[in-house]
Amino acid sequence: MNRILCLSVLAALTLSGSVAHAADTCTKIVSTGHPQYPAIAFKNGDAIVGAAPSLVEAIAKDLDIPLESKFMGTWSEAQAAARDGKADMIVGVYFNDERAKYLDYVQPAFIFDPVVVFVAKDRTFEFKDQDSLIGKKGATNKGESYGDQLDAFIKDKLDVVRTDGIDEALNDLVAGKVDYVIAGYYPGDAQLSVLGIEDKVEALEPALLSAEMFVAFSKKSPCAALASKFGEGITKLTTDGSFHKMLLDAIAKWDAEH
């Protein structure tokens, strides 16, 4: 056997060994996510439910590993739980460099999520791109990240307050306290219906960006070695129509409860 072939076999054995070790040490996955991001993830009692939790639950079932999806507080608190190892996994999270210090992102992303600008219909303004927001007052949810570039633009160029939930931001918008709200389109639109203000607020076009949304393991979790297996599962379920059905089911569940 030549040297290159030997190295290839050794690498394969090492990988399979690490996955097998993960299966031995990872006896249960505790997952968390955004408590207010329908239909991707949202709080239901003591659990986080939605399309993303359904996705990882299906993969864990195939791997024969128990998974518990737990509500762990606000979005900021959920991220802290993953950072500190209190949660093995966090679902529905954008990538940024700071989070990558404590998270192992599962590739590929499971959905592209448009981030938009919401405005009051009676106080709309000309909008071309992010520069159109300069000089106006905005709001967004605490703990939200929209990727390193947009995060830096918001910090350096915009006047944006952070609110305790997208519902507070949208209420401030209708009350005239802010000129716009930055949020994911899907949770923003869903929250408008809950608040009964869908006839007062609209989303401007174009979207600020279409961000990739990921599942990620805490680097402190013994389950992180299963990232490649979860990646395989995400690829399968997002290409065979299964995740689309999970998304529709999550939308129906959210609508029925609100």
C-alpha positions in Angstrom: 0.0 0.0 0.0 1.5 3.3 -1.0 2.0 6.2 1.4 -0.8 8.4 0.0 -3.3 5.6 0.2 -2.2 4.8 3.8 -2.7 8.4 4.8 -6.2 8.4 3.2 -7.2 5.2 5.0 -5.8 6.6 8.3 -7.8 9.8 7.8 -11.0 7.9 7.1 -10.5 5.7 10.1 -9.8 8.8 12.3 -13.0 10.5 11.1 -15.1 7.4 11.6 -13.5 6.9 15.0 -14.3 10.5 16.0 -17.9 10.1 15.0 -18.2 6.8 16.9 -16.6 8.5 19.9 -19.1 11.3 19.7 -21.9 8.8 19.7 -20.5 7.3 22.9 -20.0 10.6 24.7 -23.0 12.5 23.3 -25.9 10.7 25.0 -28.4 13.5 24.6 -28.5 16.8 22.7 -30.0 19.9 24.5 -31.0 22.4 21.8 -32.3 25.9 22.1 -33.1 28.8 19.7 -34.9 32.1 19.2 -38.0 32.4 21.3 -39.6 34.8 18.9 -38.7 34.0 15.3 -41.7 32.3 13.7 -41.9 30.1 11.8 -38.2 29.1 12.1 -38.3 29.0 15.9 -40.6 30.2 18.7 -41.4 29.6 22.4 -44.1 27.1 23.2 -44.2 26.5 27.0 -40.8 25.3 28.1 -39.7 24.3 24.6 -38.6 26.0 21.4 -40.6 24.7 18.5 -40.8 25.6 14.8 -39.2 24.5 11.5 -35.6 24.5 12.7 -36.3 22.4 15.9 -38.3 20.0 13.8 -35.3 19.7 11.4 -32.7 18.8 14.0 -35.2 16.5 15.9 -35.6 14.5 12.7 -31.8 14.2 12.2 -31.2 13.3 15.8 -33.9 10.6 15.5 -32.1 9.1 12.5 -28.8 9.1 14.5 -30.6 7.5 17.4 -29.7 10.3 19.8 -32.3 11.9 22.1 -32.8 15.6 21.6 -34.6 18.0 23.9 -35.5 21.5 22.6 -35.5 23.9 25.5 -36.5 27.5 26.0 -33.6 29.2 27.7 -34.7 32.9 27.8 -34.3 35.7 25.4 -32.3 35.4 22.2 -29.3 36.9 23.9 -29.7 34.4 26.7 -30.1 31.5 24.3 -26.8 32.5 22.7 -25.1 32.8 26.1 -26.4 29.2 26.9 -24.7 27.9 23.8 -21.5 29.9 24.5 -21.3 28.6 28.1 -22.1 25.0 27.1 -25.5 24.9 28.9 -27.0 24.1 25.5 -25.3 21.7 23.1 -26.9 23.2 20.1 -28.5 26.4 18.9 -30.8 26.5 15.8 -31.7 29.4 13.4 -28.5 31.4 13.9 -26.7 33.7 11.4 -22.9 33.5 11.1 -20.6 36.2 12.4 -17.0 36.1 13.6 -17.8 36.7 17.2 -20.2 33.7 17.4 -17.8 31.5 15.5 -15.5 31.8 18.5 -17.8 29.6 20.6 -20.0 27.9 17.9 -19.2 25.1 15.4 -21.5 25.9 12.5 -23.1 23.0 10.7 -22.7 23.3 6.9 -24.7 23.9 4.8 -27.2 26.5 5.9 -30.8 25.3 6.0 -32.6 28.4 4.7 -31.9 31.9 3.3 -33.7 34.5 5.5 -34.4 37.9 4.0 -33.7 40.8 6.4 -35.9 43.9 5.6 -36.8 47.3 6.7 -40.3 47.7 8.1 -41.9 51.2 8.1 -45.3 52.7 9.1 -47.4 53.0 6.0 -48.3 56.6 6.8 -44.6 57.6 7.4 -42.8 55.8 4.6 -39.7 57.2 2.8 -37.7 56.7 -0.3 -35.6 53.6 0.1 -32.8 52.3 -2.2 -30.4 50.6 0.1 -28.9 50.8 3.6 -27.6 54.3 3.0 -31.2 55.5 2.9 -31.4 54.8 6.7 -28.7 57.2 7.6 -30.1 60.2 9.6 -33.2 58.3 10.7 -34.0 56.5 13.9 -34.4 52.8 13.9 -35.0 49.8 16.1 -34.1 46.1 16.1 -34.3 43.2 18.6 -31.6 42.8 21.3 -29.1 40.0 20.5 -29.8 40.1 16.7 -26.8 39.9 14.3 -27.2 40.4 10.6 -23.6 39.4 9.6 -20.4 41.3 10.2 -20.8 43.8 7.4 -24.4 45.0 8.2 -23.7 44.8 11.9 -20.7 47.1 11.4 -22.8 49.5 9.3 -25.5 49.6 11.9 -23.0 50.3 14.6 -20.9 53.0 12.7 -23.5 54.7 10.5 -27.0 54.3 12.0 -29.0 55.3 15.0 -30.6 52.0 16.1 -32.0 51.2 19.5 -32.2 47.6 20.7 -35.6 46.5 22.1 -36.8 43.6 24.2 -38.4 41.7 21.4 -39.5 42.5 17.9 -43.0 43.2 19.2 -41.7 46.2 21.2 -39.8 47.5 18.2 -42.9 47.3 16.0 -45.1 49.0 18.6 -42.5 51.8 18.8 -42.7 52.1 15.0 -46.5 52.5 15.0 -46.2 54.9 17.9 -43.8 57.1 16.0 -40.9 56.6 18.3 -38.7 55.2 15.5 -38.7 55.6 11.7 -38.0 52.0 10.8 -37.4 48.5 12.2 -34.8 46.1 10.9 -35.9 42.5 11.2 -36.2 39.2 9.4 -39.1 39.3 7.1 -40.9 36.1 8.3 -40.9 36.8 12.0 -41.6 40.5 11.4 -44.6 39.7 9.2 -45.9 37.1 11.7 -45.6 39.5 14.6 -47.6 42.1 12.7 -50.5 39.7 12.6 -50.2 38.9 16.3 -50.2 42.6 17.2 -53.0 43.4 14.8 -51.1 46.1 13.0 -50.5 44.5 9.6 -52.6 47.2 8.0 -50.3 49.9 9.5 -46.9 48.6 8.6 -45.1 47.4 5.5 -41.8 46.0 4.5 -39.7 48.0 2.0 -38.0 46.6 -1.0 -35.3 45.6 -1.7 -34.3 43.5 1.3 -31.1 44.6 3.1 -29.7 41.2 2.6 -30.6 37.5 2.4 -28.8 35.8 5.2 -27.9 32.2 5.6 -29.4 30.6 8.7 -27.6 27.8 10.4 -27.6 25.1 13.0 -24.6 25.3 15.3 -23.0 23.3 18.1 -21.5 24.8 21.2 -17.7 24.2 21.1 -18.1 23.1 24.7 -20.5 20.3 23.9 -19.3 16.7 23.5 -21.9 16.4 20.7 -20.0 18.9 18.4 -18.2 16.0 16.7 -21.6 15.1 15.1 -21.6 18.3 13.1 -20.7 16.5 9.8 -23.6 14.0 10.4 -26.0 16.8 11.0 -24.7 18.5 7.8 -25.5 15.4 5.8 -29.0 15.3 7.4 -29.6 19.0 6.5 -28.6 18.4 2.9 -31.0 15.5 2.6 -34.0 17.1 4.3 -33.7 20.4 2.5 -33.4 18.9 -0.9 -36.1 16.2 -0.7 -38.9 18.5 0.3 -39.0 17.4 4.0 -37.9 20.7 5.4 -40.4 22.6 3.3 -43.2 20.6 4.8 -41.8 21.3 8.3 -41.8 25.0 7.5 -45.5 24.8 6.4 -46.4 22.9 9.5 -44.6 25.4 11.7 -46.5 28.3 10.0 -49.8 26.5 10.6 -48.9 25.9 14.2 -48.0 29.5 14.8 -51.2 30.7 13.1 -53.4 28.4 15.1 -51.9 29.5 18.4 -52.0 33.2 17.6 
